[in-house]
Amino acid sequence: MNDYIWDKTGPPDPEVTALEEQLRQYRFDPERARPSAPRVGPLGLRPAGAPWWAAAAAAALVTVGLGLALHAPSTDATPYRVEVLEGHAPAPAALCVGDAVTCDEGARTRIHVGDIGSVELEPKSRVRVEPGRHDEDAGYRLFLERGTLRASIFSAPRVFQLGTPSGIAVDLGCVYTTTVDDDGRTTLRVVSGAVSFEAEGRRVHVPSGAECLATPTRGPGTPVWSDQSATMKGAVERLDGPPPIDETDLAFVLAADDPRDTLTWFHLLDHSQPEVRARALDRLLTVVSELDGRVDRDAVLAGDAAALTALRDELDWRW
Amino acid sequence: MTLSLHRTDRESAPTVDALVSRARAGDRDAFDRLHERYAALVHGVLLASAPPSDVDDLMQDVFLAAWRALPAGQEVRHIGAWLATIARNRARRRHAREHATSALPDDVAAAATPASPAEGGEILDAVRGLPSTYAETLALRLVEGMTGPEIAEWTGMTHGSVRVNLSRGMKMLREALERRGYS
């Protein structure tokens, strides 16, 4: 091996320098890679130009009252601006609470959400503007009545929330797609970042690459990876359904041995059937052997919030 | 970005272990500095297995995952290797989900035109088509501009492993580009 390819000493190797020249355009550029930083909120606790991820991740460590890195909800009376991308979509150019945007077949619109991002509405979809929940720092709230919406939001977690007939998708700083069918069943697919899908006291964490099916009666279901087989997705959906569960479905879901399936098994710890919870935990501890001795099994099976949070913190870097 | 971003002033800068400890305690400035140090590494590992258009999104995922895991007590023997592992996992999941097409079949371009210099996109495609170990090392060397010793330091590999990866990787890349009809 010549020195140049190893440590760039010695005379430059023409083959290597040609490759470097052609590939230089793909080199990491911290300035180009950084999206427009969200404005720092009134507490100003994060210096301008701090990395984007600091805002998106701050809520994981912040206690209520500190308000670190919160983006102040816009005081603008019309923070939503509508841009018709294609076809016919009757809507005011600037939306107020109660206004709705409807995309006919063949129409697509983009709704700019303050200065934190935008959502795109697909054909045959309808979304309306809801009042912000300032007690939850959710300054921006939309409700997807039907159809498909793709959100690209870059803000502090929970500032943007998307309601559906089956639950609320709380944005944690990400890009995701939500589809509501005529029965109100909602499929949430996360492309980048993470979403907390919440309803009736149940909270499901849906990371990048995963999806969650929710229904109006049950709320968010157990998340699965979008690249899972149809068989796996069907088995998980049936496990989320009314009892009795099918042993075949449970055995199939627990038979995988990929550590990333801990996402699905972890959320089965919330299942109504004690047997499902116990077997899901057993499977988790078998596949993730380093958890052995570090998990309070009884507390987890009893649904203790602190124990479940501690367990999730051990797992979620694999997701 | 220049190489100086990789070469911190070792005598005055906190050690990596110190930064990891501080980040684990929730020190965002410390994590910010870890991000500065390892962003190019993560970027290179991602480029080796994901289309360039996906890399920025994936970088978000990787550092968010790391940010959550460190304070939760995640054991990290070598921060660079750990971040690279997260990056590979994320890229693999995205690739499987989107069924990303691989580079052109090797025999297509060869029959089309006489050998011509490959452009950046074709070269990167060819790199991504190599076994992942070689692809990553080549991406870090040829795209991110790291030297062999730097790659060893940032990834936790031995110098010998990096040398082998560079040598074999370059040979395989050369052959792949020739099969595609590029000089």
Interface residues (C-beta under 8 A of the other chain):
Chain A: M1 I5 W6 D7 K8 E15 V16 A18 L19 E20 Q22 L23 R24 Q25 Y26 R27 F28 D29 P30 A33 R46 A50 P51 W52 W53 A54 A56 A57 A58 A60 L61 G173 V175 V191 S192 G193 A194 P207 S208 G209 W225 S226 D227 R260 E290 A310 D313 E314 D316 W317 R318 W319
Chain B: M1 L5 G26 R28 F31 D32 H35 E36 A39 A40 H43 G44 L47 P52 D56 D57 L58 M59 Q60 D61 F63 L64 A65 A66 W67 R68 A69 P71 A72 G73 Q74 E75 I86 N89 R90 R93 R94 A96 R97 P117 A118 E119 G120 I123 L124 R141 L142 V143 E144 G145 T147 G148 P149 R163 L166 S167 M170 L173 R174
